[in-house]
Amino acid sequence: MRGAKLLLATAFYWLGGLWLVRLLNRILTPPAIRILYAHRVHPDGPEAGDLLTVSKFEERVRHLVRRYRVISMADAASQMERGAIARRNQVVVTFDDGFADNLEACRILRQYGVPATIYVATGATDSREPLWFVVVHRAFERTARTHVPLPWGDAVLPLETKGHRRIAAATVIAAMKKMPAEERARCVREVLAALDVDPPSVADPRDRMLYWSEIRDLAAYGLFTFGAHTVTHQILSATSAESAAREIERSTADLLRLGGIRPTTFAYPNGKAGDYLPHHKSLLRGFGYVSACTTEPGMNGAGSDLFALRREPFYEGKPLRAFALRMAGMNEILDRLRRMLPRLARRATPVSRARRGGRATLGGRP
């Protein structure tokens, strides 16, 4: 099914679909800003698979530069707060977590003069230790076991193939995301013990995080800004109000003290509906933030909630033409048409009945 959809999208693109989508988007939808996000930019190679690689990223950046105006997060927030989007085809580029391979992404962005915001989980910065979910993922890659019982419940996960390992790692990480930091740290240790993997054996230089010196250098360049992403990548709604406040306060203080940066924008870890609550927005305002990003898809228009901004990924697993159609507004147009068609059908039905001699009139009443 996925292959058929991709084939249809390819045919549509080469038959002039991109031009048509852009035209319909202009007619059917109001001006709005799209915010893109990525986590990492991986080296090219046969093992990269569907990951966002250096070449895929540069390909997408070239497309953005040709067809869009890439603006800063501060500019986007300012337009939305004023209630007037300056123009169509505006895009913001962001990164979450603060992986060191963002340096290569920033090199490409500098080459094309494209601004970006990097949201940093400050506890991992300069620690030379990867984030907890990277540790879990590497442990499943490197274990010699062919199955593993979960530390909670009775489930036993098969590990015979790479596919099994990817699914098992995703299952475990998804379950651990909602845990408070202390419980999650204990579960990471239990998972590594169950996989018979020593913590040092999962260390991989590719997984390191940015150093504070690198953050300061990027900030000094002027094209890149930094926001907070908590200290421990803690989902705010999965911990106490006091703990959530500490995560926000400490990550803000870390950026100011160690990076020389006063952050005004925040990204919610995981970023889905329910991962943050109304009082978290109030906390952020109290610490001087002016915007916060989710990972809920969609556009941001005049009057959008500045503390629940929508973002979309770079669609790394799809070819450039699919990315181009998505950027042009394909999903927004389809959603608009789906909402319009029932209304059009309801309006047309009474007219059709009247023409057939029925008693209905245009207003739907005899």
Secondary structure, 3 states (H helix, E strand, C coil): CHHHHHHHHHHHHHHHHHHHHHHHHHHHCCCCEEEEEECCCECCCCCCCCCCEHHHHHHHHHHHHHHCEECCHHHHHHHHHHCCCCCCCEEEEEEEECECCHHHHHHHHHHHCCCEEEEECCCCCCCCCCCHHHHHHHHHHHCCCCEEECCCCCCEEECCCHHHHHHHHHHHHHHHHCCCHHHHHHHHHHHHHHCCCCHHHHCCHHHCECCHHHHHHHHHHCCEEEEECCCCCCCHHHCCHHHHHHHHHHHHHHHHHHHCCCCCEEECCCCCCCCCCHHHHHHHHHCCCCEEECCCCCCECCCCCCCCECCEECCCCCCHHHHHHHHHCHHHHHHHHHHHHHHHHHHHHHHHHHHCCCCCCCCCCC
